[in-house]
């Protein structure tokens, strides 16, 4: 290739000289087209209650303390308004897929982390005020109450099991599960943290039983979902038999112990009943109007 050809490749192109006009046509002057406006969606980093500690090796959130999300736009409102997605029960998964900067399956998220992202997404779209109907714990009077979603608190560390000594805390295993003792039964129970797949499976079980007019067994189904082993025996037959014969008091003990283990988000606001004057801190209910405010 000649030097001239090389110069033609790298040199700045020069405008062609004007050509003489041999016609009587009026020449239209060259007018530069206006540049298109550039729009970008703001993003923010959301702290994860798990701090990325309880994901398996190789998971994209392993060791990550936060996730970057885009602010809600009209596109996300289209997702929330989709009756097809609502009917299929996947509207929140599609919403998170749309706002998360990284390509992460929302069902791979631990439930506490998933809820933290949903709350942050809702705040970015409609602001921190969430007005919904609540019921007074004392007199059952129903009234509208406004929660401040910006008061969200993260619970990342496991707490001691209920009714136990401080040294009887749940012990984390190398697999990211937790083992604690059930004193009244003189046995140990190993539990895992539920993710979106587990949550979806529980929902499908409940829908199937409702469809077939069967009695709902939400308590035992949930226990069977997160109990991994009993006294080191991880066979499903053993776990199922243990749950089905579990005394009610010990069932409650395990459920309370599990809630103390799960990294999660909580939002509480001081509520005062206008009817009876009862005052209490209420945790925000994620009702149907959480993402569909009356605006």
Secondary structure, DSSP 8 states (H G I E B T S, - for coil): --HHHHHHHHS-----------SS------------------EEEEE-TTTT-SS-TT-TTTT--EEEEE---HHHHHHHT-HHHHHHT-HHHHHHHHHBSS---GGGSBHHHHHHHHHHHHHHHH-SEEEEEEE-TTT--EEEEEEEGGG-EEE-S----TTS-TT---EE-TTS-EEEEEGGGTEEEEE---BHHHHHHHHHHHHHHHHTT----HHHHHHHHHEEEETTB--HHHHHHHHHT--HHHHHHHHHHHHHHS-EEE-EEEEE-TTT--EEEEE----TTSSS---
